[in-house]
Amino acid sequence: MALGLRFLTPVRGVGAARRRSRSGSTLEGFRYVWQTPVIRTLLLVGFVVTVFGQPFQNLLPLAQDFLEIEADGVGLLFTFYGLGSLLGSTTAASLGDFQRKGLLLVGFFTLFGAGVVAFAASNWYVLSLLLMLPAGMGHSGRIVVHLAMLQTYSEPEMRGRVQALNAMMGGLMPLAILGITGLAELFGGRVALGATGGVIVAYGLWEMVFSRTLRSMR
């Protein structure tokens, strides 16, 4: 074996070729997204909801101030949010091959945004608990439908790259959290959470009224 290894010719430049192919693959993915309105719109949905909606779970302890609750009260809020998330994912999965997937997607993330806005406006803890249900349902339902639509509408050879670009959105969340916490420092947690939910609702209404791309997806 040792003698045979001496006669093996080392392959040079493979690593560089792989690096070049990876960079080219990434650029091709960006080009495909830019040239495909459906995928571009779906990734825009992911961007808006990730930046303005995903930090909600991390910033939920801000409710301690305006609801005047302790840590166990925040824990119960998370419990109800989790129950809503379970309801949302099972509902989305049970719909199967729903014919108006675009409207379903908009409905889910708009429901999430509306739940966050209503939660931020609530002064009663019991009502806030109940509002965690639609917020969680909209959040998880959006994830299920969104990922399914990305897979469905992407070309088979581009699915991996599209999913990678979608996953990159998660890297923006820490920056979003910094911005929202800064807003909370200036105006309070209620205003900060309400503003993020309001942006999502406004975007959902804009997609329903002015954008044909999502409304036409089946």
C-alpha positions in Angstrom: 0.0 0.0 0.0 2.8 2.4 0.9 4.5 1.6 -2.4 1.3 2.2 -4.3 0.8 5.6 -2.6 4.1 6.8 -3.9 2.8 6.5 -7.5 -0.4 8.4 -6.9 -0.4 11.7 -8.7 -1.6 14.5 -6.5 -4.6 16.4 -7.8 -3.9 20.1 -7.7 -6.3 23.0 -7.9 -9.4 21.1 -6.8 -10.0 23.3 -3.8 -9.7 26.5 -5.8 -12.0 25.0 -8.5 -14.5 24.2 -5.8 -14.3 27.7 -4.3 -14.9 29.2 -7.7 -17.8 26.9 -8.4 -19.3 27.7 -5.0 -19.1 31.5 -5.6 -20.4 31.0 -9.1 -23.3 29.0 -7.7 -24.1 31.7 -5.2 -24.1 34.4 -7.9 -26.3 32.2 -10.1 -28.7 31.9 -7.2 -29.0 35.6 -6.7 -29.4 36.1 -10.5 -32.2 33.4 -10.6 -34.0 35.1 -7.7 -33.8 38.5 -9.3 -35.1 37.3 -12.6 -38.0 35.3 -11.1 -40.7 37.6 -9.7 -42.4 34.8 -7.8 -39.3 33.7 -5.9 -38.3 37.3 -5.4 -41.6 38.1 -3.8 -41.5 35.1 -1.6 -38.1 36.0 -0.3 -39.3 39.6 0.3 -42.0 38.1 2.5 -39.3 36.2 4.4 -37.2 39.3 4.8 -40.1 41.5 6.1 -41.4 38.9 8.5 -37.9 37.9 9.7 -36.8 41.5 10.4 -40.0 42.8 11.9 -41.6 39.7 13.3 -39.1 37.1 14.3 -37.6 39.2 17.1 -41.1 39.2 18.8 -40.3 36.0 20.6 -37.0 37.3 21.9 -38.5 40.6 23.0 -41.6 39.2 24.7 -40.1 39.8 28.2 -40.7 43.5 27.5 -44.3 42.8 28.4 -43.2 42.6 32.0 -43.2 46.4 32.1 -46.5 47.3 30.4 -48.5 44.3 31.7 -46.9 44.5 35.2 -46.2 40.8 35.4 -43.4 38.6 36.7 -41.2 36.0 35.0 -43.8 33.3 35.5 -46.4 35.5 33.7 -44.0 35.8 30.7 -43.5 32.0 30.8 -47.3 31.6 30.5 -47.3 34.0 27.5 -44.8 31.8 25.8 -46.9 28.7 26.6 -49.9 30.2 24.8 -47.8 31.3 21.9 -46.5 27.8 21.6 -50.1 26.4 21.6 -51.0 28.9 18.8 -47.9 27.8 16.9 -48.9 24.2 17.1 -52.4 25.1 15.9 -51.0 27.1 13.0 -48.7 24.4 11.8 -51.3 21.7 12.0 -53.9 23.9 10.3 -51.5 24.7 7.4 -50.5 21.0 7.0 -54.1 19.8 7.1 -55.1 22.1 4.2 -53.0 20.0 1.8 -52.8 21.3 -1.7 -54.7 24.5 -1.0 -55.6 26.3 -4.2 -55.0 29.9 -3.0 -51.6 29.5 -1.4 -50.6 33.1 -2.0 -53.6 34.5 -0.1 -53.1 31.9 2.6 -49.6 33.0 3.1 -50.6 36.7 3.3 -53.4 35.7 5.7 -51.1 33.9 8.0 -48.4 36.6 8.4 -51.1 39.4 8.5 -52.8 37.4 11.3 -49.4 37.3 13.1 -48.9 41.0 12.7 -52.4 41.9 13.9 -51.9 39.6 16.9 -48.7 41.4 17.9 -50.4 44.9 17.4 -53.4 43.8 19.6 -51.1 42.3 22.2 -49.1 45.5 22.4 -52.3 47.5 22.9 -53.7 45.2 25.5 -53.8 46.3 29.2 -55.3 43.0 30.5 -53.2 40.0 31.1 -55.9 37.4 30.3 -56.6 39.1 27.0 -52.9 39.2 26.2 -52.7 35.5 26.9 -55.5 34.8 24.4 -53.9 37.1 21.8 -50.8 34.9 21.9 -52.9 32.2 20.2 -53.5 34.0 16.8 -50.0 35.5 16.9 -48.5 32.0 17.3 -50.8 30.5 14.8 -50.0 33.2 12.2 -46.3 32.8 12.8 -46.0 29.0 12.4 -48.6 28.8 9.7 -46.6 31.4 7.7 -43.4 29.3 8.0 -45.1 26.1 6.8 -46.8 27.7 3.8 -43.8 29.9 2.9 -41.3 27.0 2.9 -43.7 24.8 0.9 -44.2 27.6 -1.7 -40.4 28.2 -2.0 -40.0 24.5 -2.8 -42.9 24.4 -5.2 -42.1 27.4 -7.3 -38.3 27.0 -7.4 -36.7 25.1 -10.3 -35.4 21.7 -9.1 -31.8 22.7 -9.6 -32.3 26.0 -7.8 -34.1 24.8 -4.7 -31.0 24.4 -2.6 -29.8 27.9 -3.4 -33.2 29.5 -2.8 -33.5 27.8 0.5 -30.0 29.0 1.4 -30.8 32.6 0.6 -34.0 32.2 2.6 -32.0 30.9 5.6 -29.6 33.8 5.3 -32.5 36.1 6.4 -32.1 34.7 9.9 -28.7 36.3 10.1 -30.5 39.7 10.0 -32.5 39.0 13.2 -29.7 40.1 15.7 -29.5 43.5 13.9 -33.3 43.8 14.0 -33.3 43.0 17.7 -30.8 45.8 18.3 -33.0 48.3 16.4 -36.2 47.3 18.1 -34.6 47.3 21.6 -33.3 50.8 20.8 -36.9 51.8 19.9 -38.1 50.3 23.2 -35.5 52.4 25.1 -36.8 55.6 23.5 -40.6 54.9 23.4 -41.2 51.9 25.6 -41.8 48.2 24.9 -45.4 48.6 24.0 -44.7 51.0 21.2 -41.7 49.0 19.9 -43.7 45.7 19.7 -46.8 47.5 18.2 -44.6 49.2 15.5 -43.1 45.9 14.4 -46.5 44.2 14.1 -47.9 47.3 12.4 -45.2 47.1 9.7 -46.2 43.4 9.0 -49.9 44.2 8.8 -49.3 47.2 6.5 -47.1 45.0 4.2 -49.8 42.3 4.2 -52.5 44.8 3.2 -50.2 46.2 0.5 -49.7 42.7 -0.9 -53.4 42.0 -0.9 -54.4 45.2 -2.6 -51.6 46.2 -4.9 -49.5 43.1 -5.6 -50.8 40.5 -8.1 -47.9 38.1 -7.6 -48.9 36.6 -4.3 -52.7 36.8 -5.1 -52.1 34.8 -8.3 -50.1 31.9 -6.7 -52.0 28.6 -6.5 
